[in-house]
Amino acid sequence: MVDFKLSIADPKSGKTYQKEAKDKEAAPFVGKNIGEQIKGEIIGLAGYEFLITGGSDNCGFPMRREF
């Protein structure tokens, strides 16, 4: 199925955390666009909300904001 490698940044501490989302965890990300928000419960981080700020496909092509 689909696998995503997530980079989650914490602006307060300046640290970035890596997490992999596979199968059921990855399904809610399919079809999302830059600027949309995701609830942390879907990736096992309850109580958080995340903003999609970018990404790339398996060839390295970056996402672009659709107007």
HELIX and SHEET records of a PDB file:
HELIX    1   1 ALA A   27  PHE A   29  5                                   3    
HELIX    2   2 GLY A   40  ILE A   43  5                                   4    
SHEET    1   A 2 ASP A   3  ASP A  10  0                                        
SHEET    2   A 2 LYS A  15  LYS A  22 -1                                        
SHEET    1   B 2 GLN A  37  LYS A  39  0                                        
SHEET    2   B 2 GLU A  49  LEU A  51 -1                                        
END                                                                             
